[in-house]
Amino acid sequence: MLFGSLLPRSGRTPTSLMDLTGNNLRRLTDDPAGDTLANWAPNSQQLVFVSNRNNTNDIYIIDLDGRNLHQITNTALYEGHPSWSVDDLLVFTAGDYLGYTWEIYTMNLDGSNRQQLTDNTVTDWSPEWSPDGQQILFIRAASRADPAAIHIMDKDGSNQRPFYNTADYDWGARWSPDGQFVAFTIRIGDDNRIYQVNAAGLNPVLLTEQGSYPSWVTVP
């Protein structure tokens, strides 16, 4: 299990791992800067995450044993929400954090071949690769005050379209490992609820009355 923590005394936000039983807790990052938004590689042997250790949010890759740390991006932009595809491409958010102007990009694991997929007057963030690497789920909103909706596009940025949209704030979409379902959060007033839809964005099912940040696990 991969998770982030907030250490009250130091303010650090290390990324850690533990078994599903809650045992074998180990910390992978422990930089004074904030390390957040970690995500698995398809081979489950590496992680991609975001750190502001250079006073700006950049993307890094690290092995599960905490070795071989590599900085992948180095720009003045806020870069976050990285997701790693089955064919070793990274999709991520980049833009002006305070200005709420974010777009979605892809790049190779070494940071080369950076391609901008969205370019508009709204804000796009939190991209997530489909298990087959052919589509990308993402969140779109006109402003911080407006409801967010889940959208989908092809891997090259084409065919952008709504996937699931309510009058509330829809966010945090995650594919099931077999690509048949998507779990996500709807914020209704002050409450967050987790829902599930099929791969076409249909047949919503309420999974929890409270909760957010859904994630899937493959059970042997």
Residue pairs with C-beta under 8 A, 6 or more apart in sequence:
1 17
1 18
1 19
1 20
2 15
2 16
2 17
2 38
2 39
2 40
2 47
3 15
3 16
3 17
3 18
4 13
4 14
4 15
4 16
4 35
4 36
4 37
4 38
5 13
5 14
5 16
6 12
6 13
7 13
7 14
10 32
12 30
12 31
12 32
12 34
13 34
13 35
13 36
14 27
14 28
14 29
14 30
14 31
14 35
15 27
15 28
15 29
15 35
15 36
15 38
15 47
15 49
16 25
16 26
16 27
16 28
17 24
17 25
17 26
17 28
17 64
18 24
18 25
18 26
20 217
26 66
27 66
28 47
28 62
28 64
28 66
29 35
29 49
29 51
29 62
29 66
31 51
31 53
32 53
33 51
33 52
33 53
33 54
34 51
34 52
35 49
35 50
35 51
35 53
35 60
36 49
36 50
36 51
36 80
37 49
37 50
37 80
37 81
37 82
38 47
38 48
38 49
38 50
39 47
39 48
39 49
39 82
39 83
39 84
40 46
40 47
40 84
41 47
41 48
41 61
41 84
42 84
42 85
42 86
42 88
44 64
45 63
45 64
46 61
46 62
46 63
46 64
47 61
47 62
47 63
47 64
48 59
48 60
48 61
48 72
48 82
48 83
48 84
48 90
49 59
49 60
49 62
49 82
50 57
50 58
50 59
50 60
50 79
50 80
50 81
50 82
51 57
51 58
51 60
52 58
54 71
54 74
56 75
56 76
56 77
56 78
57 77
57 78
57 79
57 80
57 97
58 71
58 72
58 73
58 74
58 75
58 79
59 71
59 72
59 73
59 79
59 80
59 82
59 90
59 92
60 69
60 70
60 71
60 72
61 68
61 69
61 70
61 72
61 109
62 68
62 69
62 70
72 90
72 107
72 109
72 110
72 111
73 79
73 92
73 94
73 107
73 111
75 94
77 94
77 95
77 96
78 93
78 94
78 95
78 96
78 97
78 102
79 92
79 93
79 94
80 92
80 93
80 94
80 125
81 92
81 93
81 125
81 126
81 127
82 90
82 91
82 92
83 90
83 91
83 92
83 127
83 128
83 129
83 136
84 90
84 129
85 91
85 129
85 133
85 155
86 129
86 131
86 132
86 133
87 133
88 108
88 109
89 106
89 107
89 108
89 109
89 129
89 133
89 155
90 106
90 107
90 108
90 109
91 104
91 105
91 106
91 117
91 127
91 128
91 129
91 136
92 104
92 105
92 106
92 107
92 127
93 102
93 103
93 104
93 105
93 124
93 125
93 126
93 127
94 102
94 103
94 104
94 105
95 101
95 102
95 103
95 123
96 102
100 123
100 143
100 144
101 123
102 123
102 124
102 125
103 116
103 117
103 118
103 119
103 120
103 124
104 116
104 117
104 118
104 124
104 125
104 127
104 136
104 138
104 157
105 114
105 115
105 116
105 117
106 113
106 114
106 115
106 117
106 155
107 113
107 114
107 115
115 156
115 157
116 157
117 136
117 153
117 156
117 157
118 124
118 138
118 153
118 157
118 160
121 142
122 140
122 141
122 142
123 140
123 141
123 142
123 143
124 138
124 139
124 140
124 151
125 138
125 139
126 138
126 139
126 171
126 172
126 173
127 136
127 137
127 138
128 136
128 137
128 138
128 173
128 174
128 175
129 135
129 136
129 175
130 136
130 137
130 175
130 179
131 175
131 176
131 177
131 178
131 179
132 179
133 155
134 154
134 155
135 152
135 153
135 154
135 155
136 152
136 153
136 154
136 155
137 150
137 151
137 152
137 163
137 173
137 174
137 175
137 182
138 150
138 151
138 152
138 153
138 173
139 148
139 149
139 150
139 151
139 170
139 171
139 172
139 173
140 148
140 149
140 151
141 147
141 148
141 149
147 166
147 167
147 168
147 169
147 170
148 169
148 170
148 171
149 162
149 163
149 164
149 165
149 166
149 170
150 162
150 163
150 164
150 165
150 170
150 171
150 173
150 182
150 184
150 201
151 160
151 161
151 162
151 163
152 160
152 161
152 162
152 163
152 201
153 159
153 160
153 161
162 201
163 173
163 182
163 201
164 170
164 173
164 182
164 184
164 197
164 201
164 204
166 186
168 186
168 187
168 188
169 186
169 187
169 188
170 184
170 185
170 186
171 184
171 185
171 187
172 184
172 185
172 212
172 213
172 214
173 182
173 183
173 184
174 182
174 183
174 184
174 214
174 215
174 216
175 181
175 182
175 216
176 182
176 183
176 216
177 216
177 218
179 199
180 198
180 199
181 196
181 197
181 198
181 199
182 196
182 197
182 198
182 199
182 201
183 194
183 195
183 196
183 207
183 214
183 215
183 216
184 194
184 195
184 196
184 197
184 214
185 192
185 193
185 194
185 195
185 211
185 212
185 213
185 214
186 192
186 193
186 195
187 193
187 212
191 209
191 210
192 210
192 211
192 212
193 206
193 207
193 208
193 209
193 210
193 211
194 206
194 207
194 208
194 211
194 212
194 214
195 204
195 205
195 206
195 207
196 204
196 205
196 207
197 203
197 204
197 205
207 214
